[in-house]
Structures are given as C-alpha cells and as structure tokens.
Amino acid sequence: MQPLQPQKKLINSVEDCVDEALCGLVRASGRLSLLKGHRVVLRSDLDQLRGKVALVSGGGSGHEPAHGGYVGAGMLSAAVAGAVFASPPPASILAAILCLHNAGASGVLLIVKNYTGDRLNFGLAAEQARNCGVDVDMVVVADDCAFTCPSKAGRRGLCGTVLIHKLAGALADQACPLVEIVNRVTDVLQGIGTLGVSLSPCSVPGCRPSFQLSPGDMELGLGIHGEPGVKRSKVASADEVVSTMIDHMTTSESQSRLDLNKGDVVVVCVNNLGALSRLEMAVVTRSAIVCLENRGMLVARVMSGSFMTSLEMAGMSLTLMKASPDILQLFDAKTGAPAWPNLNGVYASGRNYITEPTTVPVKVPEGTPVEGPYSPAMRKVLERVCSTLMDCKEELNALDRASGDGDCGSTHAQAAKAIQVWLQSHLVPGCPGQLLSTLATLVQEKMGGSSGALYSLFLTAASRHLTEGPSHPAAWAGAMHAGMQAMRRYGGADLGDRTMLDALYPAVDELTKLNATPPGGEIAVLKAAAQRAASGAESTRDLTAKAGRASYIASERLTLPDPGAKAVAAILSAVLEALEEQQG
C-alpha cells in the first residue's frame, strides 16, 4: 500500500492559515474584532458587558465555526484559538480574560471541552486571572457517549459545548451572577450527550490523513481530532446508522449513557463534521427526528448544519439535550453570534408539516375514452417504441457520458417502462389527442429532467392539433410541427445546436409533405422522415454544442453523436417499423 499523501487544502500557507481564517471571520462580520497580538476573537461592543458575566471559550482550530463563530451578544464574549487541533496558549487566554475584565465584566466564565490540553491551559489562565483580582470560574463540558467505561480522563467534550455556549450566553445576557450561571449549566450538562460517526479521516494542513478507513467502512464514536472510536463497521443506511447511534448513547450498560425516557422533550443537534453534503445532512436529520419520535420522545428544536467540525472529515455527530421550558426559553433567546442558527421556536414534533396541493383544473375531453379503429395500430406503435428505447438504454447512456451525466438512456427507458405499465391496464383511446395528453402526463411524472420536460412539451402542444377522432395524416404533420415549435420556444435550442432538434427538425420538415401526399403514399414519406432523422442525428458528431449540458464541454471532446438526437431517430424508426408491419 502506498503511503498516504497530504490532502489538498485551499490555503495560502500552513503557517498562516489559522490567522488568516480568523481574519476572514472577523472581516466578514461587523460585530467582531481581533485582539492584537493574540488569536482571540472579541465582541466589538465590549461596552455592553459592563456589569455582566463575560464568557470565554476556545480550543484548537479546525473545528470551525467553533469557536469564533459563537462570539456575539447572547453567546460568547471572546473565543481563543490555538493552532489546528492544538490547545491555545495560556497567555492568549489570560489576555482575553483581562480584556473582558477591563471592559467592566462582573466576572468571567471559561467554557472548556474536556481535553487535557484545554483543561490545563484554561486552568492556568484562570489561576493567573484570579491573582489579578478577576472573579473567574470554569465549566468543563464532557458530553461524549462513545465509551461505555470511560478512562480516568473522562468523557471528551464535543458538540454539546455549543449548546452550553448558548444557554450560558442567554443567562449572562439576563445579568445572572456567575455562580448562578455555573450552577445552571452544570445541571444542564447532566442531560446532554453526543456521539459521532465518520466515513473518512481528516488531515491537518500539511499532514497526512489522521487515520485510514477502508472504502465502505465507517467508525462510530470517534473524537473531533480524529481520535479512534469504539467500533468499525460497514456503512449502513442513514436510518440504521442513526438508530445505532441512539441505541449506543442510551444503553443502560454504559457509564456514559444519556438517560432518555418516553415522553422526554429533547433538543437535537445534527452536526456536520465537515464534508457531508447538505442532502445527506437533511436525510440524517429526518432519520434523527423520526427515530426519536418512534421511541416516544418529543423533539422540541432541531439544529442541522456545521457547528463543530473536524476539518474535512466526512461524518456527523448527534447531540441530544433534555429540555425543560426554562431551557427552551434560553435556547430560543436571540443572539448576534454569526454561526448560531436563530430558529423559529416551533416544536418539530406534533407540527403538521404537509400542505395539500391545490387541484389544478384540467380540461378533460367529454365522455369516457373509447377505442377507435386506429387504437390497435397506435398500441403496436407504442409497444415498439418502448421496446426500442429499452434496447437502446446502454448505447444512449454511453453517448451521454461524453457530454452529460450518462443517464440519457436510463431516463428514456424509465419513460418507456412507465408507458408499458400503463398499456397493461388501459385501453388506447381512438382520439389521438387524448392519447398524446395521457403520454405527456406520464412522461412528465416518470421521465424527469430536461428530457421529460421537453417530451411533455412536445406531446402537450401536439395533442391540441389532434382533438377529433381518427385524423388525416396531414393533421399528424401539423401536430409534429406544433410540438417541435414548443420545444424550440421553451428549450432555447434550434437546428444546428447539437440537440435532439437536429434529428426532429428534418423529420418534421419531411412530414409536411403529407399535406400533398395521395392515399397510400404515407409510409414512403414516413420512411424518408425516419432516414432524415437518422442522418440528422449522425451529423451532430460534427456540430458544436450551443445548447444543453453539452454546451459546457470543450468541442474537441465531443466526437460522438448527440444522445438525444439518436433517441429521436430511434423513436421514429420504431414508429415506421410498427406501421410497416401493420400494412404487411
């Protein structure tokens, strides 16, 4: 196995990344400032602290937005940053304490995560501050539920620290005395638990990944610095992972358990450890709410996002806090801290979150659809088109991989499957317009994407020209022309833009000859139209894409025919084959 290389980082230098990150945070906010000579983020309005308790927290960098993002009215008064994953020096912590004391704060509370370096450095600064006459106290947050039998070092401090920032900040804003704030948050800490799970390691700038994790594996109970967890297993579904996490956090066999009972009111924090997509986070958030509700809990508030990260680690932590009405009032109090999500104070549980859609009136042809003399032929045509698209799936996907996301064949096959299912339980109406309207709805619902919208536009516009019973071939030509014009109008593409229109346009042009074709000559015109569609599709390999997703690809990379145009040619060829068989 080759040695792991340092991960790419979008920074200027390893040495300056922390200072530049703090500068970026402060410059982006009008309510923060930096303490000269120290990695300390301060409230800009220090005069508002006079007579109130000031709050200081901090720790190693790499956990952004913690801790600087929580500085502001109603939360922290200052945050002290160390190097990446390293505790800040006592001198900077003391400088922050003295700055707040000199601003008129009645006392200073240090909120510290339970890591040895943080306890030592913040503790030393606290002792030095006391020697300077500052009324200072310290609360240590130890909310990790990973280890069933914690060592003497105790449980680690994780994302539950952010909730303590908020509650203590709200109390301080109400001018509560230091001793009362310490007592209140110490009580709350008994009802907070956190557990993390990771799908990948993280890496300190300039260093290799903190650990190795095989593809398809996940680690339960890891720390925010990449410390080992308690269990490795295969990645499971979001529902299964969340259920496993809550089981582990609440098991009666663990000394680190969070005691939760049916009927308890909880605040949930779903914390992105760095690299989960927002889609994944939303899925996990849903899983957490549903899992807790299924266990009889009442979910009062939900935080979902990045609150205490671990650089670029792909993973998340789940923090649960038992909440009383008093705690919720503190939780909901407004704050000026830039990283805190000011929620709306509405319970997640018990809320009707589904809105019924407004019924859109649809013009329905009078009478129940009935078969007509051409219904069997139209059924055969549809069956042939569907089977052809199913057969072309892989070919179209391969063409699409050169210019898109490789799903052109899959989306066409999806529409074909939906039509096949519909044919099994429905008659084909004798009125072509009714059939096309039905197909438009099917394609719109089942095909999806831009292709589904384009085909649905085509079929919807074409259906208006075939509202009577069996139609003259010339009416079909008019309907095809109307459908193509709708595609051009709303899709923004035209002939020569390397799209499906390069096959459809020449075919429709040929079909206009049906207006003057004598009876019996229709198949010849259709054959010519299919041939022109095939030639048009083939010609797209030499065209420069001017519309659609392929327009963002360098022209020298587009050497294959456009998949949408090939699909149109395949459909027209299938129509021709089916009608020829009918005549034969």
N, C-alpha and C positions, 0 to 999 in steps of 0.2 A: 504494500500500500504506500502510495506517495505521501510525503509529509504535507500536512495542510498548510496552505499559504495564507498570509494576512488578507482579510477581507477588504474589498474596495470601500473607501469612505469618501464622501463628498465634503472634504475639509481642505483647509489651506496647509495646515501642518499639525502633526501630532502634538507638538509642544504648546501650540496656541489655541487648540480647538475649544478648550473649556472657557478661556477668557473671551474668545470671540463669540461663543454661544451665549454667554451671559450678556455680552454687549448687545447681541441681536435681540435678546428677550427684552432688555430694558429700552432699547431704541424703538422697539415696536409698540411700547406702552407709554402713555403719558403719565402714568401713575407710579412708576418705579424709577429707582436710581441705583447707582453703584457706589459703594463705599471705597473711596480712593485708597489704593494700596492693598486691597483685600478682595477676595472673591465673595463679596457679600452683596446681596440684593436687598434694598430697603424700600419701604413705602416712601413716596415723595412727600407725603403730608404728615411728617413726623409730629407736627404741632398738634394733630388730632389725638395723640397718645397721652397728652398731659392728664395725669390723674387716673389713668387706666393701666391695666396689666398689658405688657408687651409680650408677644410670642416669638420665639426663635426656634427654627428647626434647620435641618440640613443633612448633609451626608455627601457621599461620593457623587460625582456627576455621572451621566449615562442613564439616569432614571427619569429624564425629562418627560412631562413638565414638572415633576418633583425635582427640587423643592421651590425653586424660584417662581414657578407659575402660580403658587398659592400665596404669594405676598400681596396684600391688599387689605383695604378696610373690611373688617369682618372675618379675616383669617390671620395669616402670619404678618408680623411686623418686619421680620427680616429672615432671610434664608442664607445659610453659609454653605458654600460649595467646595468640595475637595476635588482632587484630580479624579479621573474616571475610575469609579469603583473604589475610591480611597477616601477615608475619613478626612474631614477638613482639619487644619491645624488649630490648636487651642488659641493661638494669638489672634486669628481671624474671628473665632467665636467670641472671645473676650472683647474684641473691638466692636463687634455688633452689639453685645450686651451694654457696653459703656455708652455707645452712641444712643441707644434707646433710653438708657437711664438719664443721660444728659438732656434728652428731649422732654423729660418730665414724666416718664412712665412710673407708675407707683410700684411696680415690681416686674420681674421678667420670668417667664416660664419657658424652659427648654423642653421641646418635644423631640425625643430621641428614639430611633429604631434600635432594637436590641441586637446590636453587633458590638463586639468587644472594642474595636477602634472608636466607634462613635461614643460608647459609654465612657471610655477613658478620656477622650479629648474634650467632650462636652462637660464631663465631670470636673476635669482640671480647670476649665474655663469658669465653671460655676464657683469653685472654691476661690479662685483668684478674684472673681467679681465680688464675692462676699467680703473678701479682705478689703475691697474698695468701697464697702458700705452699701452694696446693691442687695435688695431683697430678691433673691433668685431661688427658684426651685426647678426640679426636673421630673418629667414623666417619661418612663420608658415603655414603648409600645412593643408588645410581643404577641402578635396575633397569628403566627404560623401554626397551622393544624397538621403539618406533614408528619411529624414524628410522634408515634404513639407513646414512646418513652423518651422524652427529651433528656439531653445530657445536662450536666451542671450549668452549661452556658445558657440553657433555657431556650425558649421558642424565639425564632427570628422575628424581626419587625418587618412587616410587608405593607401592602396597600391599605390596610386598616389605619395606618398612620395618617393618611389623607383625611379620613373621616374625623379623626381626633383633631386635626388642624381646624376643621370646620366647626366642630362643636365648641372647642376651646375658644376659637375666634369669636363666635357669636356671644359666648359668655363674657369675654373680655370687652366686647363692644357694648355690653349692657353695664359695664363698670363693676362687674363682680370682683371681689377681692381675690388675691392669688390663692389663698388656702381653699376657698370655695371651688375655684376652677379645678385645682388639683384633685380635690375630693370627687367632684362630679365626673371628670373624665376617667378617673381611676375606676369608678363604679361601672362606667360605660364599657371600659376595656374588658370586663368580665364577659360581656356579651358580644364580642367581635371575634370572628375567625376568618382566616384567609388560607387558600390553597391554590397553588399554581400548577400548570401543566405546559410542557413545551414540546414543540415539534422540531425545533432546531436549536443549535447553540447560538451564542452571541460572541462578539470579539471586540476586545478593547482596541481602539485605534492603534495601528502599527503592530498588532499582535495576531497570532493565530486564533482560531475559534477556541472557546473556553473548554469545550469537550466535544466528543464525537458521538453522533447519534445516527444509527443506520437508517437508510430510507424506509419509510413505513413504520418507524418506531416513534413512540412518544415517552416522555418522562414525567412522572407525577411527583409533585412535592418539591420541585427544585427551588433554589433561592434566587433572588433578583440579581446576583452577581455570577450566576452560572454554577453555583454550588450544587453538588449532586442531590437528587431527590430520593424518594424511598422506593420507587418501583418503575421498571420499564416494561412497556407492553406495546402491542401493535396499535396503530391509530384506529380508533373506532368512530362511530357516528357521533355527531355533536350531542344528541340526546343521551347516548351511552356514556360519553365522557363526563358530562355534567352530572349525571346520576351517580357515577362512580366517585366523583369529587365530593358530592354532598354526603354520600354514604361514609366516605373516609373522614370527613370533617365532623360528623355527628355520631360516629360509632361509640357505644358505651365502653368499649375496650381500650379507648385511647385516653391518655392523660392530657392530651392537647385538644380534646373534643370541645365543640361548641354545643351546649345543651339547648336543643331546639325541640319544642313540643307542638303538637297540633293546636292551632289557634294563635300561635305567636305571630306578632307583627314584625316584619323584617324590612330592612333596607338592603338592597342588593347592589353591589358594585361589580360589574363585569369589566375587567381591566385588561387592555391590550398590552402585552409585554413588549410590543414593538413592531412586529411585521405581519400580523394578521390583517387581511383585507377587511374593509368595512362590511362587506357582505357576510363574511364568516362571523364577524362580531355580532351582527344582527341575528344571525341564526343561533349563535350560542346564547345570546340574551333571551331570545324566545324560549330556548331549552331551559334556561335557569328559572324563568318565571313559571313555566308550565310544571316543571319538576317540583318546585316548592309548593305550588298550589295543589298539586296532586297529593302532597304529603300533609295537607291541611294548614299550611302557613298562609298568612295574609301579607302579600307583597305591597308595602306602602310606597316605596320610592325605588326607582331604578336608575343607576348611573351606568352608562355604557360608553366606553371610549378609552383613550390613553391617559392614565392618571399616574402610574408609577411603572415606567417601562424598564427594560433591560437591554438597552441599545436596540439592535435589530433582531432580537430573539422572536421567532415565530411561536407564539403561545399566548396564553391568557391566564389570569388569576381570578378567582371568585372570592369576593369578600361579602360576608353576611353580618349584619348588625341587628341585634334585637332592639326594637324601638318602642318607646312609650310616647304618649302625646307630647311630653316636655322635650324629649329628644327630637321628635319630628319638627317641633317649633324652632329649635336651634338649627336643625339641618336645613330648614327652609329659609332661614334668615338670609337676606341679600348680602352679597359680598362683591367687592371690586377686584378680587383676585382673578387674573386673566384666564387661568386654566380651570376654574371651577364652573361646572355646568349649572347655571341657575335654572333649576327645574320648576315645574308649574305647581307643585304641591298637591297633585291629584294622585290618589291611590291607583296603582297598576291593577290590583285585584278588584273585582267587582264592578269594573267600568265596562260599559257597553262600547266596544271599540270597532264594531261593524256598522257601516252605513249601507242601507239598502240602495241599490242603484235606481235611478229614475228610469221608468219604462219609456223607451223611445218608440213612438208610433211608427209602425212600418206599413207601407202600402202593400196590402196583400190582394192578389188577383181574386176576383169574385168566384165563389164556388170552390169545391174541393178539387185538387188537381186530379186529372184523369188522364189515362193513357190515350195516345193517338196513333195513327198509322205509322208514324216515324219513330215511336218510342223504342221499339226493338233495335232499330238501327242506331239510335243515339246511345242506347245502353251498350251495344257492342263497341261503339267508338270509345266510350268512357272506359270500358274494361281494357281495351287495347292500349289506350293512353296510360292508364295506371300501371299496367304490367310493364310497359316500355320504360316508364320513369323508374320503376323499381329495379329493372335490369341495368339502367344507366347510372345507378347511385354511385358506385365506386369510381366510374370514369369521370363523372361530373365533380366528385369530391377531389379527385387528383388534379383536375384542371383548376379548381378553385384554390387549391393550396398555393398555387403560384401567384395569386393576386388577392386572396382574401383569407378567410379563416378555415377554409377547407370543408365547408358544410353545405355547399350548393346542392350536391346530390342527395344529402340527407334531408334537407328541407323539402325538396321536390318529392322524395319518397314518402315523407311524412304526409304531405298533401294527398298523394296517391293512395296511401293506406286509409286515410280518412274517407275518401270517396268510395273506396272498395267496401268499407264498413257500411257506409250509407246505402250503397246499392243493394246490400244484402237484405235490407228491411224496408226499402222504399220503392215505389214504382217511379218510373221515369215519365214525367208529365208530357203530354203531347205538345204543350206550348213551350217552344224553345226558350222564350224569355223567362218563364218560371224556372226552368232547369238552370239557366245561367245565373239567376238570382240566388238559387239554392247553393250552387257551386261557389259563388262569390262569398257567401257566408261561411261555408265550410273552409275555404282556403284562408279567409281572414282569421278564423279561430284556430285552425290547426297547423297552418304552414308557418306563420310568424315571420318576423324580419321584414326587410325591404322587399324581398321576393313575394311574400304573402300579400303585402300591401299593393304591389304592382299588379299581380294577377287579379286580385279582388277588384281593383280599379278597372281593369280591362273588362272583366266579366260584368261588373255593375253597369258600366257605360254601354256595353254591347247589348245587355238584356233589354234596354229600353227600345231597341230597334226590332225586337222580335216578340212583341206583345200578343200577337194573334196566334192562331193555331199553326199548322204546318206552313212554313214560309218558303217563298221563292228563293232560289239560290242567290239572286241579286240582293235580297234582304240580309242574307248572311254576310255578303261582302260589305254592305253598309255597316253592319254591326261590328265586323272586324275593324273597319276603318275608325269607327267611333271609339272602340276600345283602345286602339293604338294611340289616337289623339289624346285620350285621357292619360295614358302612360307618359306621353311627351309633356303634357301640360303640368302634371304634378311631380313627375320624376325628374324633370330638368334635363333629360338626355335627348339626343337626336341622332339621326343617321350619321354614322362615321365616328361616334364617340366610344366605340368598342363596348357595346352593351347588347342586351337581348334585342334591342330595336334594330340592330344590324341584320338580324335574321327575320324579324317580324315585318319590317318596313317593305322589303322587296316582295315578300309573300303577299302582303295586303295589296300592294300595287298590282300584282298579277291577278289577284282575285277580283279586282274591279272589272276585269274582262267578262265576268259572269253576267254583267248587265246586258251584254250583247251576244251572249253565247246561246246558240239554238239548243233545244232539248236534246239530251244525250251527250252533250259535249262538256258537261260539268267536271267529269273525272279528269279529262285531259287538262283542264285549267287548274284543278287542284294538284295534279301531278307536277305541273310546271311551277306552281307556287311552292310546293314542298322542295323542289330542286333549287329554286332561288333562295329559299330559307337556308338550305344546307350550304350553298355557295356563300351566302352572306355570313353565316356562322364561321365558315372556314377562313373568310377574308379578315376576320378580326385579329388573327395572329399577326397581321402586318400593320394594324392600326395602333395609334397612340391613344391610351385611355384618357378621356376628358370628363368622365362622369363615373360615379360609383366608387367603391372602395379601391378598385384597381388604379384610379387616377392618382393615388398617393404612392404608387410603386414606380420606380425608375423604368422607363420604356424598354431599355435593353434587357431587363429581366422578364419581360412579358413576351414570350416566344410561342405560347400555345394559344389556341382559340379561346374566346370568352366562354365560360361555362354556362352563363345564362342564355347566350345565343345558341349554343349547342342544345340546350334543353328545349328551346322553342322549335328548333329544327326537328328534334326527336318527336315532339308532340305532333307537329304537322305530318310527319312521316307516318306516325301511328294512325292518325285520322284517315290518311289516304289508304293505308293497308286495310283498315277495317271496312271502309266503304267499297273498296275493290272486291273484298271477299263477299260483301253483301250482294254486289252485282253479279259476281261469278256464280 
